[in-house]
Amino acid sequence: MKLGMLTACLPTWPLELVADRAAKTGYERLEVAVWPGTGGRDFEAAHIDVAHFDAEERERVRRLLRETGLEISALAYYENNLHPDLARREEIRAHLTYAIDAAQALGVPYVGTFIGRDPARSVPENQREAARVLPELVAYAGERDVKLIIENCVMEGWHPDGHPGNIAYSPELWEWMFSLGLYLNWDPSHLMWLGIDPLATITPYADRIVHAQAKDIELDPVARNRYGFFGTTAKHGDPWATGWWRYRVPGRGQVDWTRVVDRLYEAGFTGTLSVEHEDPLWGGTPEKVCQGLTIAHRTLRPLVVA
């Protein structure tokens, strides 16, 4: 197992600066954000230009990896592959293929994305649509020795009522998506607020958990008693507001990282545990984000055998 970090938490920094800070902090791998740009929502970044991945861009990335000693664990482009606007969906599909091509050129084994959802359709209807459109992308990746990995993020902010916007949030749905040839980028924080025990989901799906994200979560059961499971309806312009939970850096929430890492080892996990920093207390400026990444590293480094 290797300890890494997702670069999306530092969208204003060039990849060279992110990589330098990651290496100095003690991280071993980068999960590199490859959106076409920033500003669509928080926590997206364009650290490699996969749409124009020419020899110069390829050498830029390879050079900084040589200089820092880091590896790339995955390329990250987490978007809605079932977007209801078919023109937007095609833009997402095309960019995902660019990410796959770049991964092949760099020898990166995984590209991360979401299944997504059309919020106007039921989950079974979305499953049927996914079964129609996703196998082509799985095959495209497979022909290039790349696997598509799906994060189990609920993406409730994509649904007008806070319902799941990414139909990969539960083990029941994982079993379905595995049948399409997809793999899992496992994240315990999303399971926690859904009431699913993260530890119980590792061993049964060990052969499909090829990458993992380290994000913590702080739950407030008292506030949940007021708002209910789906969270507050008073969003005040923030579709992600729930009022009863928030993401934290590892060590500042309620995920038992000692048991999580131990169970991953027991299950034979040899991939990357990648810190995904979305902690509002350690955000807002690059300096505070870097402090949060240091906290996460200090929490996890003693657990991940070097």
PyMOL commands that set and color helices and strands:
alter all, ss='L'
color gray80, all
select helices_A, chain A and resi 7-9+15-25+50-52+55-68+86-106+123-142+156-158+171-178+188-194+198-201+203-205+221-227+257-266+280-282+286-300
alter helices_A, ss='H'
color red, helices_A
select strands_A, chain A and resi 2-6+29-33+71-80+110-114+147-151+183-186+209-214+216-219+245-248+272-275
alter strands_A, ss='S'
color yellow, strands_A
deselect
rebuild
show_as cartoon
